[in-house]
Amino acid sequence: MAGKKSVYENAYAESIWATIKREMLEKGAFDSLEDAKTEVFEYIEVYYNRKRRHSSLGYQSPEKFEEIFNQNLLLNLQSKVSVK
């Protein structure tokens, strides 16, 4: 997160927290601080960063986007090598 006066840089972080609140906290509070830490970590690292579809990635999950990106990169490299 950026400093207080950097509203445009903070917009991304605010968006993530709004998404977490909307998607994860709809059932209410956590039982304990450890429970909250565990669930937030699992939400971000297991679901949000790997499986949740993102509009900025063409409504693909980050895993699928990276898989396609790496396949295209490999194909481009192979085509450059075979042209020579």
KOLGU-107762 format. One record per residue: x, y, z of N, C-alpha, C in turn; residue in one letter; residue number from 1. Coordinates in Angstrom, 2 decimals, decimal comma, always signed. Each point is the difference from the previous one (the first is absolute). Layout:
REM KOLGU-107762
{{X; Y; Z}; {X; Y; Z}; {X; Y; Z}; A; NUM},
...
END
This chain:
REM KOLGU-107762
{{+0,84; -1,18; +0,00}; {-0,84; +1,18; +0,00}; {+0,88; +1,24; +0,00}; M; 1},
{{-0,46; +1,01; -0,65}; {+0,76; +1,24; -0,13}; {-0,29; +0,92; +1,18}; A; 2},
{{+0,63; +1,16; -0,03}; {-0,18; +0,98; +1,06}; {-1,38; +0,64; -0,03}; G; 3},
{{-0,26; +0,87; +0,97}; {-1,32; +0,62; +0,17}; {-0,42; +0,82; -1,22}; K; 4},
{{+0,93; +0,68; -0,63}; {-0,36; +0,91; -1,08}; {-0,01; -0,66; -1,37}; K; 5},
{{+0,20; -1,28; -0,07}; {+0,07; -0,70; -1,27}; {-1,28; -0,79; -0,23}; S; 6},
{{-1,09; +0,72; -0,30}; {-1,30; -0,65; -0,09}; {-0,09; -1,00; -1,14}; V; 7},
{{+0,68; +0,25; -1,11}; {-0,08; -0,92; -1,13}; {+0,71; -1,31; +0,28}; Y; 8},
{{+1,09; +0,05; +0,71}; {+0,71; -1,23; +0,35}; {-0,76; -0,79; +1,06}; E; 9},
{{-0,72; +0,68; +0,86}; {-0,77; -0,67; +1,03}; {-1,28; -0,62; -0,54}; N; 10},
{{-0,45; +0,42; -1,16}; {-1,26; -0,50; -0,54}; {+0,04; -1,51; -0,19}; A; 11},
{{+1,13; -0,53; -0,45}; {+0,12; -1,45; -0,20}; {-0,13; -0,74; +1,33}; Y; 12},
{{+0,69; +0,48; +1,02}; {-0,07; -0,64; +1,31}; {-1,41; +0,10; +0,58}; A; 13},
{{-0,63; +1,15; -0,16}; {-1,37; +0,17; +0,49}; {-0,96; -0,95; -0,72}; E; 14},
{{+0,23; -0,21; -1,28}; {-0,83; -0,91; -0,77}; {+0,13; -1,43; +0,51}; S; 15},
{{+1,22; -0,41; +0,30}; {+0,22; -1,35; +0,53}; {-0,71; -0,18; +1,35}; I; 16},
{{+0,14; +1,00; +0,89}; {-0,66; -0,12; +1,30}; {-1,51; -0,01; -0,14}; W; 17},
{{-0,54; +0,80; -0,92}; {-1,45; -0,01; -0,23}; {-0,46; -1,36; -0,49}; A; 18},
{{+0,80; -0,61; -0,89}; {-0,35; -1,34; -0,51}; {+0,05; -1,03; +1,12}; T; 19},
{{+1,03; +0,07; +0,82}; {+0,10; -0,93; +1,13}; {-1,21; +0,15; +0,92}; I; 20},
{{-0,35; +1,23; +0,32}; {-1,15; +0,22; +0,88}; {-1,29; -0,54; -0,62}; K; 21},
{{-0,18; +0,25; -1,28}; {-1,23; -0,40; -0,67}; {-0,08; -1,53; -0,16}; R; 22},
{{+1,09; -0,63; -0,44}; {-0,04; -1,42; -0,32}; {+0,27; -0,91; +1,19}; E; 23},
{{+0,76; +0,48; +0,94}; {+0,45; -0,88; +1,06}; {-0,71; +0,25; +1,34}; M; 24},
{{-0,34; +1,22; +0,26}; {-0,53; +0,33; +1,32}; {-1,52; +0,11; +0,04}; L; 25},
{{-0,67; -0,53; -1,00}; {-1,45; +0,12; -0,03}; {-0,70; -0,79; +1,11}; E; 26},
{{+0,71; -0,98; +0,57}; {-0,61; -0,83; +1,05}; {+0,19; +0,58; +1,40}; K; 27},
{{+0,82; +1,04; +0,14}; {+0,19; +0,61; +1,31}; {+1,43; -0,06; +0,47}; G; 28},
{{+0,19; +0,13; +1,29}; {+1,32; +0,10; +0,61}; {+0,66; -1,37; +0,13}; A; 29},
{{+1,28; +0,02; +0,28}; {+0,78; -1,22; +0,23}; {-0,05; -0,38; +1,47}; F; 30},
{{+0,32; -1,25; +0,28}; {+0,00; -0,47; +1,38}; {+1,19; +0,53; +0,80}; D; 31},
{{+1,15; +0,16; -0,66}; {+1,20; +0,46; +0,68}; {+0,91; +0,71; -1,00}; S; 32},
{{+1,04; +0,64; +0,51}; {+0,97; +0,68; -0,86}; {+0,73; -1,02; -0,87}; L; 33},
{{+0,35; -1,14; +0,56}; {+0,68; -1,05; -0,78}; {-0,90; -0,52; -1,11}; E; 34},
{{-1,28; -0,16; +0,29}; {-0,97; -0,43; -1,01}; {-0,07; +1,03; -1,13}; D; 35},
{{-0,03; +1,27; +0,35}; {-0,04; +1,06; -1,00}; {+1,25; -0,02; -0,87}; A; 36},
{{+1,17; -0,11; +0,63}; {+1,26; -0,03; -0,76}; {+0,04; -1,18; -0,97}; K; 37},
{{-0,41; -1,16; +0,48}; {+0,02; -1,20; -0,83}; {-0,95; +0,13; -1,18}; T; 38},
{{-1,22; +0,45; +0,28}; {-0,99; +0,11; -1,08}; {+0,36; +1,07; -1,02}; E; 39},
{{+0,52; +1,14; +0,46}; {+0,41; +1,05; -0,93}; {+1,16; -0,48; -0,86}; V; 40},
{{+0,97; -0,68; +0,62}; {+1,13; -0,54; -0,76}; {-0,50; -0,99; -1,05}; F; 41},
{{-0,86; -0,93; +0,38}; {-0,51; -0,99; -0,94}; {-0,80; +0,65; -1,12}; E; 42},
{{-0,79; +1,02; +0,35}; {-0,78; +0,69; -1,02}; {+0,92; +0,66; -1,03}; Y; 43},
{{+1,01; +0,72; +0,48}; {+0,88; +0,72; -0,92}; {+0,91; -0,95; -0,77}; I; 44},
{{+0,69; -0,88; +0,68}; {+1,01; -0,84; -0,65}; {-0,56; -1,20; -0,76}; E; 45},
{{-1,09; -0,56; +0,49}; {-0,55; -1,20; -0,64}; {-1,08; +0,35; -1,02}; V; 46},
{{-0,91; +0,90; +0,38}; {-1,12; +0,29; -0,88}; {+0,25; +1,23; -0,88}; Y; 47},
{{+0,22; +1,16; +0,60}; {+0,06; +1,26; -0,76}; {+1,16; +0,01; -1,00}; Y; 48},
{{+1,17; -0,39; +0,43}; {+1,18; +0,06; -0,87}; {+0,12; -1,16; -0,97}; N; 49},
{{-0,79; -1,06; +0,18}; {+0,17; -1,17; -0,86}; {-1,26; -0,39; -0,77}; R; 50},
{{-1,16; +0,09; +0,63}; {-1,21; -0,56; -0,63}; {-1,05; +1,02; -0,41}; K; 51},
{{-0,09; +1,10; +0,73}; {-1,05; +0,99; -0,28}; {+0,23; +0,63; -1,36}; R; 52},
{{-1,06; +0,09; -0,80}; {+0,12; +0,62; -1,32}; {+0,07; +1,52; +0,16}; R; 53},
{{+0,93; +0,61; -0,74}; {+0,21; +1,44; +0,08}; {-0,38; +0,65; -1,33}; H; 54},
{{-0,73; +1,09; +0,08}; {-0,41; +0,68; -1,24}; {+1,20; +0,53; -0,77}; S; 55},
{{+1,05; +0,40; +0,69}; {+1,19; +0,53; -0,68}; {+0,77; -1,09; -0,75}; S; 56},
{{-0,32; -1,26; +0,25}; {+0,65; -1,11; -0,70}; {-0,96; -0,68; -0,98}; L; 57},
{{-1,00; +0,74; -0,44}; {-0,97; -0,58; -0,92}; {-0,89; -1,03; +0,65}; G; 58},
{{-0,31; +0,21; +1,28}; {-0,83; -0,91; +0,79}; {+0,56; -1,41; +0,05}; Y; 59},
{{+1,32; -0,07; +0,14}; {+0,69; -1,27; +0,22}; {+0,62; +0,05; +1,38}; Q; 60},
{{+0,27; -1,17; +0,55}; {+0,72; -0,05; +1,26}; {+1,46; +0,32; -0,28}; S; 61},
{{+0,73; +0,52; +0,99}; {+1,42; +0,26; -0,21}; {+0,77; -1,25; -0,42}; P; 62},
{{-0,36; -1,17; +0,54}; {+0,69; -1,23; -0,41}; {-0,20; -0,29; -1,48}; E; 63},
{{-1,25; +0,13; -0,48}; {-0,30; -0,26; -1,40}; {+0,68; +1,04; -0,89}; K; 64},
{{-0,03; +1,26; +0,42}; {+0,64; +1,07; -0,77}; {+1,50; -0,27; -0,15}; F; 65},
{{+0,66; -0,36; +1,09}; {+1,44; -0,29; -0,05}; {+0,29; -1,22; -0,87}; E; 66},
{{-0,86; -1,01; +0,09}; {+0,19; -1,20; -0,82}; {-0,04; +0,36; -1,48}; E; 67},
{{-1,01; +0,77; -0,40}; {-0,13; +0,41; -1,40}; {+1,16; +0,91; -0,41}; I; 68},
{{+0,37; +0,93; +0,88}; {+1,12; +0,91; -0,28}; {+1,29; -0,79; -0,22}; F; 69},
{{+0,27; -0,96; +0,87}; {+1,23; -0,79; -0,12}; {-0,01; -0,87; -1,25}; N; 70},
{{-1,16; -0,55; -0,35}; {-0,10; -0,77; -1,24}; {+0,28; +0,87; -1,22}; Q; 71},
{{-0,57; +1,20; -0,02}; {+0,24; +0,93; -1,11}; {+1,46; +0,43; -0,06}; N; 72},
{{+0,59; +0,24; +1,15}; {+1,41; +0,38; +0,06}; {+0,88; -1,11; -0,55}; L; 73},
{{-0,29; -1,24; +0,39}; {+0,75; -1,14; -0,49}; {-0,16; -0,16; -1,51}; L; 74},
{{-1,21; +0,15; -0,49}; {-0,24; -0,09; -1,44}; {+0,75; +1,09; -0,77}; L; 75},
{{+0,02; +1,21; +0,54}; {+0,73; +1,11; -0,64}; {+1,50; -0,28; -0,03}; N; 76},
{{+0,51; -0,52; +1,11}; {+1,44; -0,32; +0,04}; {+0,34; -1,12; -0,98}; L; 77},
{{-0,86; -1,01; -0,07}; {+0,23; -1,11; -0,92}; {-0,05; +0,47; -1,46}; Q; 78},
{{-0,94; +0,89; -0,29}; {-0,11; +0,48; -1,38}; {+1,21; +0,85; -0,39}; S; 79},
{{+0,55; +0,75; +0,94}; {+1,21; +0,81; -0,29}; {+1,20; -0,88; -0,22}; K; 80},
{{+0,10; -1,09; +0,75}; {+1,13; -0,92; -0,15}; {-0,11; -0,75; -1,32}; V; 81},
{{-1,19; -0,42; -0,40}; {-0,16; -0,77; -1,22}; {+0,14; +0,85; -1,26}; S; 82},
{{-0,22; +1,33; +0,11}; {+0,14; +0,88; -1,15}; {+1,46; +0,17; -0,38}; V; 83},
{{+0,89; -0,01; +0,97}; {+1,43; +0,24; -0,26}; {+0,64; -1,09; -0,75}; K; 84},
END
